[in-house]
Amino acid sequence: MTNRKKLTLGLFGFGCVGKGLYDVLNQTTGIQANIKKICVKHKDKLRPIAMEHFTFDKNELLEDNEIDIIIELIDNADDAFEILEKALQKGKAVVTANKKMIAEHLPEILTLQSKYNKPILYEGASCGSIPIIRNLEEYYDNELLDIVEGIYNGTTNYILSKMFNENRTYADVLKDAQKLGFAESDPTLDVEGYDTKSKVVINNFHAFGVISHPNELFNYGIQNISIHDIRFAKEKNLKIRLLASTKKYDKELVCFVMPQFVDKSNPLYFIEDEYNAVMLQGVFTENQLFKGKGAGAFPTASAVLSDISALTYNYSYEFKKHYQNLDFFINQSKKLKVYFRYKEEKSIEAIQMQNIEVSYKSEDYKYVIGEVNLSNLINNKALKNPDVFIGLLSVK
Amino acid sequence: MTNRKKLTLGLFGFGCVGKGLYDVLNQTTGIQANIKKICVKHKDKLRPIAMEHFTFDKNELLEDNEIDIIIELIDNADDAFEILEKALQKGKAVVTANKKMIAEHLPEILTLQSKYNKPILYEGASCGSIPIIRNLEEYYDNELLDIVEGIYNGTTNYILSKMFNENRTYADVLKDAQKLGFAESDPTLDVEGYDTKSKVVINNFHAFGVISHPNELFNYGIQNISIHDIRFAKEKNLKIRLLASTKKYDKELVCFVMPQFVDKSNPLYFIEDEYNAVMLQGVFTENQLFKGKGAGAFPTASAVLSDISALTYNYSYEFKKHYQNLDFFINQSKKLKVYFRYKEEKSIEAIQMQNIEVSYKSEDYKYVIGEVNLSNLINNKALKNPDVFIGLLSVK
């Protein structure tokens, strides 16, 4: 057996995932890694382990030559990037689960890794416990992928499942999810699809080699979903899932985050509660599905742990698809068939809906089914209106 | 980007997977690998590519110093092992998809890899296109796994799906599967669970570090399944799946291959047709599912291709779980609750069934539901009787 390095870690952040990692490292026997110090922000917070483990000074970790690896598990993306950069400068490898930071800094990640020749790993940043990034890098590196699609956010899938299975309202389930720790007190990033979009950007990078900024892509969430929408789905034997989708058409990639009506022929129909799933379709492997917990202390910590383990043999991403120069580009001019619930007729005009094939009006609510162009949805203020809800039926 | 090696390959076998690999290598651009020569057995078979690519002399590949990697894709396990050994002696890495050969030679694989210091990779040997071995080695290496279970054989899942969904008999669907190339003309290895059992042995090795010989484990297939068994399942809202199962109880591993009745709470319920699935349950990642095509030219070839790609950076398995000395051992003395269809009462005695809680007799058929000990099933001749069928309801 290869002799693997014994690692000394410096940990930033001791929230849910940080504490999870601490516990996981204490339970597993296969890896020789020791957390030397943990840097946290709030001095007056009660900590579940002795204070001697903590510091409030980031330099105590960054300047410590004994520390080989910085594990970055804080919330703030800007602070996280600063830590990443400084750690690499100091000759340390970095493991992070900060999806926003990674998604917004892909060009810098490429530059920094080659400049300092130190690995940056972030399996925990996409789809929680599902080992999607490493598989895209190491297993699908020569695959010609056509579709990467799935449920990338556990909070929203939990809410949608409960609304559907227990006939409850969005507000009611959200409150519950917050109590259970499945949703933040400010749930915006999850429920409006921003969290999912960061993961789309990261997965696109490793699946197709393309770099995009999250701001370029369309995201629409479930914050305005009503029981009418759920009832519509049920009547048609469909479920609603918040979908992350990237599909390749020749050299064009069409990608977006939005609720989709799915039927039983779609494996995502069966993904319930806080689970995530990634579906891949490629020329050789055909259809593949990975399913696992998308959030939670241990599932995310286990992804972080797998990165730490990979650093014992100096693993680093090679960004294979990116360097294959596949010339894919993002083009979001694509016709979508959608369900659109609205109150005022001007909302329909605002999204430039065409070829309306169904128009339903009752005292309770109104909807139309017709075609819109994805490009007309991006940054469209009409979709901020809490009285509307849009859900994908199919890509034309 | 790391400079990766350009590889020269020698290929043994040009059946379904061999031809698939040839086509895949021609279509992908990410890997620099060239098949120099293909060694085949039958001189008078028509080949889809020019004869100049072929040889009938294995030494032409094994003795060729230009060839870095031997790709072994032949049927015969003994011949395959001979090729493996010889190739390593000659300083070549080996990629194989021969599950029987690997499962029967795990101790030798360990010895040979360390003796010759050349990698032996076999992703294609377990669960077709699903990247299970590499993930067990690299992602779950520090996970404390409790369960590795799934559908590892596409042929039998295809037969079970068709019988269930189209109300057809076993014989009828089997004939169809043979026509479509999903089943061999002699389907024994698939339908009786031997193929699945080889994969159980391989997965156990990488998931738990244990070495066992296929002959030690219990396998029972679907060759005697009847429409009565399917009807029983339907009445109870269950489906029947040929299950590969390994569960850990403290230091004991209980593992077997047998048909199981599954309900909707089990993800395997939804795995249809020729798909395979692997479910993992671990302390940290909790429940994970991998689903993909379990057979076929391209899906298996893509697994082989991923091994070839890994050899461009000299990847080799470290057999991490094995060298962690986890001291797991296989103990098959476990009570199972089973459905048992029979004709003669003595069959019930022969498997030493106890605590019979349901006994059903009609003109058409008879069954009992009760408890058996797994150890009483292993090598039990009563189960060879074509008039009986046993299916697992639950592990007690």
Interface residues (C-beta under 8 A of the other chain):
Chain A: M1 T2 V24 Q27 T28 T29 G30 I31 S129 I130 P131 R134 N135 E138 Y139 Y140 D141 N142 E143 L144 P267 F270 G282 V283 F284 T285 E286 N287 Q288 L289 F290 K291 G292 K293 G296 F298 P299 A301 S302 L305 S306 S309 A310 E318 F319 K320 K321 Y323 Q324
Chain B: M1 T2 V24 Q27 T28 T29 G30 I31 S129 I130 P131 R134 N135 E138 Y139 Y140 D141 N142 E143 L144 P267 F270 G282 V283 F284 T285 E286 N287 Q288 L289 F290 K291 G292 K293 G296 F298 P299 A301 S302 L305 S306 S309 A310 E318 F319 K320 K321 Y323 Q324
